[in-house]
Amino acid sequence: MAESSETEAQASESEDATASAEDAESFQLPEINFATFIFSLNSSVLVHLGIIDDPASGKKVKNLILAKQTIDILGMLEEKTRGNLTEDEKSMLKHMLYDLRMIYVKEKG
């Protein structure tokens, strides 16, 4: 009987893993382009500033060192992509950086 319960538990785990894999395959990620990339970095900064919940823990956690590092990465991208962005991308990055820097200064206090 113990073997039967063990086999049933393993079968159930296998079914759960298969269902999770199927769910992951059906999940559509957004197209990767410059805008989605910098929005992803923007979201990371907001998590590190404690503005939005950390998706892993569901809690607000402030880490100003990581926030500054990611803001600096966005600044580097602005510098290194100068002359290669569309006007919309350039404007989006400029305004995003301004807003994040202002929030960072306020949070650092």
N, C-alpha and C positions, 0 to 999 in steps of 0.2 A: 504494500500500500504506500509506503514512503516513497518508493521509486515512481509510482504512478503520480503522486502529488508533485514530485520533483520534475517529472517529464511535462506535466501540465503547466507548471510554472515557467519552464524553459520555453515551451510552445507559446505561452502568453507573452513572454518577453520578446520572442522572435516576431510575433505579430505586431507588437507595439513598435519595434524597431522598423519593420517594413512600413507601417502606417506613417511613422515619422519621416522616413525617407521619401515616401510618396508625397507627403505634405510639402517637404522641402523642394521637391522637383516641380510641384505645381505653383510654388510661390514665385512671382515675377519680380525680379529686381529692376529698379529703374535703369534706364540707359546711362552708361558712364560717359560723361562729358565734363568739360571744365566746370560748368555751373554745379553739377551734382557733386563733383569732387570738393569744391570749396564750401558748398553747403554742408557736406559731411564734416569738414574741418571746423566750420562754424558751430555745428552742433556739439562737437567735442569740446570746444572752448566753453560753450554755455554749460555743459555738464561740469567741467572743471571749475567754473566760476560758482557753481552751486545754484545756478539759475533754473535749470531743469533737472529732473530726476535722472540718475545714472540708470541706463536701461538694464544693466546687469543686476543691480541691487534694488532698484525701485526707490532709492533714497537720494536726497540731495547731499552731495559730498563736495566740499570745497578743496581744491588743490591749485593754489595760485601759481605754483612753479610750472605745472603742466599747462595751465591756461596761458601763461606768458610764452612758453615754448611754442605752443600751437599758433598763437598770434604772431610770433616771430617767423614761423614757417609761412604763414599767409603773407607776411610782409616780404619775405624772400621771393615767394612766387610772384608777387606784384612786381618786384624789381626785375626778376629774371624773364618774365613774360612781356615786359614793356615793349610795345610795338607789334606784338603778335596776337593781341586780344581784339575781339569785336568791341564796339563802343558799349554794348550792353554788359559784356563780361567785365570790361574795365571799370565801368560805373558800379556794378554790383560788388566787385572786390574792394573798390575804394570806400564805398559806404559801409560795407561789412567791417572792414578794418577800423574805420573811424568809430563805429558803434561798439565794437569789441574792446577797443583801446579805452574808450570812455568808461565802459562798465568795469574793466579791469582796474583802472585808476580809482574808481569809486569803491570797489570791493577791497582794494589794497588799503585804502583809507589812510 
